[in-house]
Amino acid sequence: MNGRQGAADLALFGAPPLFTAPKSTSNLVQPEFGRFLDYAQAAFVTPGTPPGAVTKLLEERLAQFHEVAHCVSFCSGFWALAVTMIALARPGRREVVMPSLTYRRMADVVAWTGMLPRFCEVDSSTLAISAATASACLGDDTALLLGVHPIVNCCDVEGLVDLATQQGIPLLFDSVESVYEACDSGRVGGFGYAECFSLHASKLLNGFEGGYVTTNDRALASTLASLRDGGTLQRGALDARLGDTHAAMALANLDELDAQVLRNRERYYHYRKLLPAVPGIRLIDFDETHRTSYKNIVVEQLDNWPLSRSLTIDILNAERVLARAYYAPPLHSKPMAYPYIPADLPQTDRLAGRFALMPCGDFVTIDDIDTVVALLSFIRAHADEIRARVETAEVNV
Ligand SMILES: *Cc1c(COP(=O)(O)O)cnc(C)c1O
């Protein structure tokens, strides 16, 4: 900790920050540049290559990777979700049952489709929607059930599949956070009617930007492709195609994905070794009985941690440790400019205050993790002094 002695030595109170470059909580992986160029070259230099050839190759490779029959690429995860929701929704019904403790733009996606989000609770052990939390929200107006995987491990895939089958409700998974994972019944990608993914640079599989849908339903795949390519939706036509340059980037990263996961594992193991020495901070473990990507570091702030989560995050951010709150505020408690169904979700409210993401991904070294954990210990050791300084408003942010 560079000879820091007390609270005054924290960047929050004006000292120089611990890191010169910010330490992100996203993967931000870049493939070997030559590999990207090789894929890109096929689109731009090889005579006779039709437009979209690289994208088509990516779709084939992703279908193999997820062990499904069809993959339909999109320009983003957002549009992959919106178009698939429209294609799957039960006609004449308006509600999409989904968790509130989730991706911040999920309700915006539903709003764009013209349907209404009906927010459900999450299970406290997985932090995700489950059959039990979803079933309480199903009703005569349910158009679609949206199973969303949490940032670490998987949601209750088998339970949701059974529930949707029993109730005859279309089931879509948002599997953006579980590209690499498997659950009891196998590899993520082939469950429900379809699964949606993102290729944004901050996600496990970086295509600069982009998204895709996997399904075993041939008719659905062809409907999705035609809606994406200018087919008419109620709100007008859309062009949501993925470009070949993006596909080339995603292919290069797909080739290197196993190597990336090994690096993620090394970082995760290092956190797992060091964090037990910091009382009040609990690391969320990856379920190693299934295939997993070790991609994000999520910690729970326990009741014996001496400072609030927001102050803790402010202290870390001032040091350029870009820790952030896990899916907070939850969607049902945010002001919204469009209609939704108000919900009372005490469990979600409680959980939304407890978790945070810590630095991970390709720009975080093992030494950086030593420094981040030492900083957490320092914060704990000087908590009283920090609180006293904040109360007298000597904060420099
Ligand atoms: C990022 C994200 C999306 C949206 O993907 P984009 O490609 O950024 O539009 C959807 N769902 C989840 C869970 C995400 O994290």
The ligand as an ORCA input file, in Angstrom:
! r2SCAN-3c Opt
* xyz 0 1
  C     -25.047     -6.177    -21.924
  C     -26.271     -6.947    -21.704
  C     -27.311     -6.948    -22.650
  C     -27.311     -6.099    -23.889
  O     -26.292     -6.367    -24.788
  P     -25.761     -5.219    -25.788
  O     -25.012     -5.993    -26.837
  O     -24.885     -4.305    -24.996
  O     -26.952     -4.507    -26.347
  C     -28.415     -7.735    -22.390
  N     -28.516     -8.483    -21.268
  C     -27.544     -8.507    -20.349
  C     -27.695     -9.380    -19.134
  C     -26.390     -7.738    -20.520
  O     -25.435     -7.760    -19.578
*
